[in-house]
Amino acid sequence: MRLLLVEDSVALADELLLRLRAEGYACDWLVDGRDALRAPFDESYDIAVLDLGLPGVNGLDILREWRTAELALPVLVLTARNGWSERIEGLEAGADDYLGKPFHPDELVLRLRALIRRSHGSEAAPLLRVNGLALDEARQCVRAEDGEVPLTGGEFALLRYFMLHPGRVLSRWQLAEHLYDLESERNSNVIEVHVSHLRDKLGKDIIATRRGQGYVFCGLSE
């Protein structure tokens, strides 16, 4: 999943980027509000974490611009402005969730996970269950009757994206856009390697290839 972080504190951003990337997110970081205004329209993001006190353009104005343009991107507002009036103002501007500073990184991760699942119509349960498969996002493994199937970071990120889009044809370019940040080399061969490894670990029919189109997550056969 690709995440846009808009935060002007370098120390906080460094901490969050380290944690979020470990959680399987491809992160792009912006400091100036003026850059953030256009970012979701120029790149493909699955969720945004938006500070309010930004240089250039403040976070509330950015959020209002996004919603006026009918951008449906889930947005978690992250700010030191934590009073009730500020919370209400943020939610009225179009925030999907609101987390005040200081906060615990674990809470941020759980809130992001819940927002992403909600935006894809999935339940906020301990495991992501789709088409007979149970993905443990916290442990980055697949739960099976005979134990756990461990996944590498790349395999986990790819499988999670597939499971949030079951039955949908996803091209290699679409997958690369949502799994890698701007600094990464978006090589379709890497996607192919991860797909091959997932088939080896979970079954060859779990992901179908549509020639000339991409891949489809099918899940476990009955």
C-alpha angles and dihedrals in degrees: 000000000000118000132193114212115194107186131136097202106095093196094051093043091052090052094047095045091053092051097041094049089051086054091057100262122138102220134201116189126208128180105184121068092217090063092047094057093074101025099095091049094051098043136034113252131173097199141357134216108205129191117206103212099067133149117248100016124013121240097249092056090048091051092048091050091051093050094044087056088051094245106169095195111138108246129197112195112217115189149136088235094095106154122119093252091052091048092051091046091051094048092046089052089058108272115154093205138002127214122182127215130277096048140154115254090226090062091051091051092050093047092050091049091051093047093051093048092047091051089055096044095252127136120253092239127146090259129039103233119191129157095344096314125113117203120193103207094186093055095030094229141109117252114226134174091256096045138283130331107213119220133200117237092260093047091049094050092048095046092048091053091048092050092052089054104041117178093009121124107238120190121218089248092052091050092048091049092055099038102045133053127226093272094054127091106244100217115171089206089068089056090050091051092051091047090051092050092048090052091050092051101038107022135290094255096054092091121031124207118226105200112237091004112061136244139328125203108228102168127212119336118244 
